[in-house]
Amino acid sequence: MTRYSLVSTSEVQQNLADYLRACRKAGKLSRTALAERSTVPESTIKKFETTGQISLRQFLLLWQSLDDLARLQALTEPESPTERLPTSIDEVLSS
C-alpha cells in the first residue's frame, strides 16, 4: 500500500540535523569534540548540520554519541493496528 505524506524527505533530513545540533549544543560539545567522540569527521558534521546530508552509518554514529540509539531502533518495530494512522482520504472518511 502506498503511504502519502505532506512532509518532504528534505524537511525530515534538516529536522534531524537540527535536532542533533541542538543535542550537541545542549551537551556543550564543539564539532571537534563530537568528531572525536563519534569518529565522524568534523567537516562531515558541519556539512550535515547545514545541509542535512550524511551517510546513514555516520548519522547513526552521531545519534549514538548524542542520544539513545534504541529510540531509532524502536522506529523499526511494527505498528499495532490500533495505533496505525490513516494512509488515504478514504480511510479518514470511513472512520
TIRO-2110 file (N, C-alpha, C; in Angstrom, 1 decimal):
// TIRO-2110
0.8, -1.2, 0.0, N, 1, A
0.0, 0.0, 0.0, CA, 1, A
0.9, 1.2, 0.0, C, 1, A
0.5, 2.2, -0.8, N, 2, A
1.3, 3.5, -0.9, CA, 2, A
0.9, 4.3, 0.3, C, 2, A
1.9, 4.9, 0.9, N, 3, A
1.7, 5.9, 2.0, CA, 3, A
1.9, 7.3, 1.5, C, 3, A
1.1, 8.2, 1.9, N, 4, A
1.2, 9.6, 1.4, CA, 4, A
1.5, 10.4, 2.6, C, 4, A
2.3, 11.4, 2.4, N, 5, A
2.7, 12.3, 3.5, CA, 5, A
2.9, 13.7, 2.9, C, 5, A
2.6, 14.7, 3.8, N, 6, A
2.8, 16.1, 3.4, CA, 6, A
4.2, 16.6, 3.8, C, 6, A
5.0, 15.7, 4.4, N, 7, A
6.3, 16.0, 4.9, CA, 7, A
7.3, 15.5, 3.8, C, 7, A
8.2, 16.4, 3.4, N, 8, A
9.2, 16.0, 2.4, CA, 8, A
10.5, 15.4, 3.1, C, 8, A
11.2, 14.6, 2.3, N, 9, A
12.4, 14.0, 2.8, CA, 9, A
13.4, 15.0, 3.2, C, 9, A
13.5, 16.1, 2.5, N, 10, A
14.5, 17.2, 2.8, CA, 10, A
14.1, 17.8, 4.1, C, 10, A
12.8, 18.0, 4.4, N, 11, A
12.4, 18.6, 5.7, CA, 11, A
12.8, 17.7, 6.8, C, 11, A
12.6, 16.4, 6.7, N, 12, A
13.0, 15.4, 7.7, CA, 12, A
14.5, 15.4, 7.9, C, 12, A
15.2, 15.4, 6.8, N, 13, A
16.7, 15.4, 6.9, CA, 13, A
17.1, 16.7, 7.7, C, 13, A
16.6, 17.8, 7.4, N, 14, A
17.0, 19.0, 8.1, CA, 14, A
16.6, 19.0, 9.5, C, 14, A
15.4, 18.5, 9.8, N, 15, A
14.9, 18.4, 11.2, CA, 15, A
15.8, 17.5, 12.0, C, 15, A
16.3, 16.4, 11.4, N, 16, A
17.2, 15.5, 12.2, CA, 16, A
18.5, 16.2, 12.4, C, 16, A
19.0, 16.9, 11.4, N, 17, A
20.2, 17.7, 11.6, CA, 17, A
20.1, 18.7, 12.7, C, 17, A
19.0, 19.4, 12.7, N, 18, A
18.7, 20.5, 13.7, CA, 18, A
18.6, 19.9, 15.1, C, 18, A
18.0, 18.7, 15.2, N, 19, A
17.8, 18.0, 16.5, CA, 19, A
19.2, 17.6, 17.0, C, 19, A
20.0, 17.0, 16.2, N, 20, A
21.3, 16.6, 16.7, CA, 20, A
22.3, 17.8, 17.0, C, 20, A
22.1, 18.9, 16.2, N, 21, A
22.9, 20.1, 16.5, CA, 21, A
22.5, 20.6, 17.9, C, 21, A
21.2, 20.6, 18.1, N, 22, A
20.7, 21.1, 19.5, CA, 22, A
21.2, 20.2, 20.6, C, 22, A
21.2, 18.9, 20.3, N, 23, A
21.7, 18.0, 21.3, CA, 23, A
23.2, 18.2, 21.6, C, 23, A
23.9, 18.5, 20.5, N, 24, A
25.4, 18.8, 20.6, CA, 24, A
25.6, 20.0, 21.5, C, 24, A
24.8, 21.1, 21.2, N, 25, A
25.0, 22.3, 21.9, CA, 25, A
24.5, 22.2, 23.3, C, 25, A
23.4, 21.5, 23.6, N, 26, A
23.0, 21.2, 24.9, CA, 26, A
24.0, 20.5, 25.8, C, 26, A
24.7, 19.6, 25.1, N, 27, A
25.8, 18.9, 25.8, CA, 27, A
27.1, 19.7, 25.8, C, 27, A
27.1, 20.9, 25.4, N, 28, A
28.3, 21.8, 25.3, CA, 28, A
29.4, 21.1, 24.6, C, 28, A
29.1, 20.5, 23.5, N, 29, A
30.2, 19.8, 22.7, CA, 29, A
30.4, 20.7, 21.4, C, 29, A
31.7, 20.9, 21.2, N, 30, A
32.0, 21.5, 19.9, CA, 30, A
32.0, 20.5, 18.8, C, 30, A
32.0, 20.9, 17.6, N, 31, A
32.0, 19.9, 16.5, CA, 31, A
33.3, 19.0, 16.6, C, 31, A
34.4, 19.7, 17.0, N, 32, A
35.7, 18.9, 17.2, CA, 32, A
35.5, 17.8, 18.2, C, 32, A
34.9, 18.2, 19.3, N, 33, A
34.7, 17.2, 20.4, CA, 33, A
33.8, 16.1, 20.0, C, 33, A
32.7, 16.4, 19.2, N, 34, A
31.8, 15.4, 18.7, CA, 34, A
32.5, 14.5, 17.7, C, 34, A
33.3, 15.1, 16.9, N, 35, A
34.1, 14.3, 15.9, CA, 35, A
34.9, 13.3, 16.6, C, 35, A
35.6, 13.7, 17.7, N, 36, A
36.4, 12.7, 18.4, CA, 36, A
35.6, 11.6, 19.0, C, 36, A
34.5, 12.0, 19.6, N, 37, A
33.6, 11.1, 20.3, CA, 37, A
33.0, 10.1, 19.3, C, 37, A
32.5, 10.6, 18.1, N, 38, A
31.7, 9.8, 17.2, CA, 38, A
32.6, 9.1, 16.1, C, 38, A
33.8, 9.6, 15.8, N, 39, A
34.6, 9.2, 14.7, CA, 39, A
34.1, 9.7, 13.4, C, 39, A
33.2, 10.6, 13.4, N, 40, A
32.7, 11.2, 12.2, CA, 40, A
33.5, 12.5, 12.0, C, 40, A
34.1, 12.7, 10.8, N, 41, A
35.0, 13.9, 10.6, CA, 41, A
34.2, 15.2, 10.9, C, 41, A
34.9, 16.2, 11.5, N, 42, A
34.3, 17.5, 11.8, CA, 42, A
33.7, 18.1, 10.6, C, 42, A
34.3, 18.0, 9.4, N, 43, A
33.8, 18.6, 8.2, CA, 43, A
32.5, 18.0, 7.8, C, 43, A
32.3, 16.7, 8.1, N, 44, A
31.1, 16.0, 7.8, CA, 44, A
30.0, 16.4, 8.7, C, 44, A
30.3, 16.7, 10.0, N, 45, A
29.4, 17.1, 10.9, CA, 45, A
28.9, 18.5, 10.5, C, 45, A
29.8, 19.4, 10.1, N, 46, A
29.4, 20.7, 9.7, CA, 46, A
28.5, 20.7, 8.5, C, 46, A
28.8, 19.8, 7.5, N, 47, A
28.0, 19.7, 6.3, CA, 47, A
26.6, 19.2, 6.7, C, 47, A
26.6, 18.2, 7.6, N, 48, A
25.3, 17.6, 8.0, CA, 48, A
24.5, 18.7, 8.7, C, 48, A
25.0, 19.4, 9.6, N, 49, A
24.3, 20.4, 10.3, CA, 49, A
23.8, 21.6, 9.4, C, 49, A
24.4, 21.8, 8.3, N, 50, A
24.0, 22.9, 7.4, CA, 50, A
23.1, 22.4, 6.3, C, 50, A
23.3, 21.2, 5.8, N, 51, A
22.6, 20.7, 4.6, CA, 51, A
21.7, 19.5, 4.9, C, 51, A
21.9, 18.8, 6.0, N, 52, A
21.1, 17.6, 6.3, CA, 52, A
21.7, 16.4, 5.6, C, 52, A
22.7, 16.5, 4.8, N, 53, A
23.3, 15.4, 4.0, CA, 53, A
24.4, 14.7, 4.8, C, 53, A
24.2, 13.3, 4.9, N, 54, A
25.2, 12.5, 5.6, CA, 54, A
24.9, 11.0, 5.2, C, 54, A
25.8, 10.2, 5.4, N, 55, A
25.6, 8.8, 5.1, CA, 55, A
24.8, 8.2, 6.4, C, 55, A
24.1, 7.1, 6.1, N, 56, A
23.4, 6.5, 7.2, CA, 56, A
24.3, 6.1, 8.3, C, 56, A
25.4, 5.5, 8.0, N, 57, A
26.4, 5.0, 9.0, CA, 57, A
26.9, 6.1, 9.9, C, 57, A
27.2, 7.2, 9.2, N, 58, A
27.7, 8.4, 10.0, CA, 58, A
26.6, 9.0, 10.8, C, 58, A
25.4, 9.1, 10.3, N, 59, A
24.2, 9.6, 11.1, CA, 59, A
24.1, 8.7, 12.3, C, 59, A
24.1, 7.4, 12.2, N, 60, A
24.0, 6.5, 13.3, CA, 60, A
25.1, 6.7, 14.4, C, 60, A
26.3, 7.0, 13.9, N, 61, A
27.4, 7.2, 14.8, CA, 61, A
27.1, 8.5, 15.6, C, 61, A
26.7, 9.6, 14.9, N, 62, A
26.4, 10.8, 15.6, CA, 62, A
25.2, 10.6, 16.6, C, 62, A
24.2, 10.0, 16.1, N, 63, A
23.0, 9.8, 17.0, CA, 63, A
23.4, 9.0, 18.3, C, 63, A
24.2, 8.0, 18.1, N, 64, A
24.7, 7.2, 19.2, CA, 64, A
25.5, 8.0, 20.2, C, 64, A
26.2, 9.0, 19.7, N, 65, A
27.0, 9.8, 20.5, CA, 65, A
26.2, 10.9, 21.3, C, 65, A
25.0, 11.2, 20.8, N, 66, A
24.2, 12.3, 21.3, CA, 66, A
22.9, 11.9, 21.9, C, 66, A
22.4, 10.7, 21.6, N, 67, A
21.1, 10.2, 22.0, CA, 67, A
21.1, 8.7, 22.2, C, 67, A
20.0, 8.2, 22.5, N, 68, A
19.9, 6.7, 22.7, CA, 68, A
19.5, 6.1, 21.4, C, 68, A
20.4, 5.2, 20.9, N, 69, A
20.2, 4.5, 19.6, CA, 69, A
19.0, 3.6, 19.7, C, 69, A
18.6, 3.2, 20.8, N, 70, A
17.4, 2.4, 21.0, CA, 70, A
16.1, 3.1, 20.5, C, 70, A
16.1, 4.4, 20.6, N, 71, A
15.0, 5.2, 20.2, CA, 71, A
14.8, 5.1, 18.6, C, 71, A
15.9, 5.1, 17.9, N, 72, A
15.8, 4.9, 16.5, CA, 72, A
15.4, 3.5, 16.1, C, 72, A
16.0, 2.5, 16.9, N, 73, A
15.7, 1.1, 16.7, CA, 73, A
14.2, 0.9, 16.8, C, 73, A
13.6, 1.6, 17.8, N, 74, A
12.1, 1.4, 18.1, CA, 74, A
11.3, 1.8, 16.8, C, 74, A
11.8, 2.7, 16.0, N, 75, A
11.1, 3.1, 14.8, CA, 75, A
10.9, 1.9, 13.8, C, 75, A
11.7, 0.9, 14.0, N, 76, A
11.6, -0.2, 13.1, CA, 76, A
10.6, -1.3, 13.5, C, 76, A
10.0, -1.1, 14.7, N, 77, A
9.1, -2.0, 15.3, CA, 77, A
7.7, -1.9, 14.5, C, 77, A
7.0, -3.0, 14.3, N, 78, A
5.8, -2.8, 13.6, CA, 78, A
4.7, -2.1, 14.4, C, 78, A
3.9, -1.3, 13.7, N, 79, A
2.9, -0.6, 14.4, CA, 79, A
1.8, -1.5, 14.8, C, 79, A
1.2, -1.3, 16.0, N, 80, A
0.0, -2.1, 16.3, CA, 80, A
-1.2, -1.5, 15.5, C, 80, A
-2.1, -2.4, 15.2, N, 81, A
-3.3, -2.0, 14.4, CA, 81, A
-4.1, -0.8, 15.0, C, 81, A
-4.1, -0.7, 16.3, N, 82, A
-4.9, 0.3, 16.9, CA, 82, A
-4.2, 1.7, 16.9, C, 82, A
-2.9, 1.7, 16.7, N, 83, A
-2.1, 3.0, 16.6, CA, 83, A
-1.9, 3.4, 15.2, C, 83, A
-2.3, 2.6, 14.2, N, 84, A
-2.0, 2.9, 12.8, CA, 84, A
-2.8, 4.2, 12.3, C, 84, A
-2.1, 5.1, 11.7, N, 85, A
-2.7, 6.3, 11.2, CA, 85, A
-3.3, 6.0, 9.8, C, 85, A
-4.3, 6.7, 9.4, N, 86, A
-4.9, 6.5, 8.1, CA, 86, A
-3.9, 6.9, 7.0, C, 86, A
-3.9, 6.2, 5.9, N, 87, A
-3.0, 6.4, 4.8, CA, 87, A
-3.7, 6.9, 3.5, C, 87, A
-5.0, 7.1, 3.6, N, 88, A
-5.7, 7.6, 2.4, CA, 88, A
-6.9, 8.4, 2.9, C, 88, A
-7.4, 9.2, 2.1, N, 89, A
-8.6, 10.1, 2.4, CA, 89, A
-9.8, 9.2, 2.6, C, 89, A
-9.9, 8.0, 1.9, N, 90, A
-11.0, 7.1, 2.1, CA, 90, A
-10.9, 6.5, 3.5, C, 90, A
-9.8, 6.2, 4.1, N, 91, A
-9.7, 5.7, 5.4, CA, 91, A
-10.1, 6.8, 6.4, C, 91, A
-9.7, 8.0, 6.2, N, 92, A
-10.1, 9.1, 7.1, CA, 92, A
-11.6, 9.3, 7.1, C, 92, A
-12.2, 9.3, 5.9, N, 93, A
-13.7, 9.5, 5.8, CA, 93, A
-14.5, 8.3, 6.3, C, 93, A
-13.9, 7.1, 6.3, N, 94, A
-14.6, 5.9, 6.7, CA, 94, A
-14.5, 5.8, 8.3, C, 94, A
-13.7, 6.5, 8.9, N, 95, A
-13.5, 6.3, 10.4, CA, 95, A
-14.4, 7.3, 11.2, C, 95, A
END
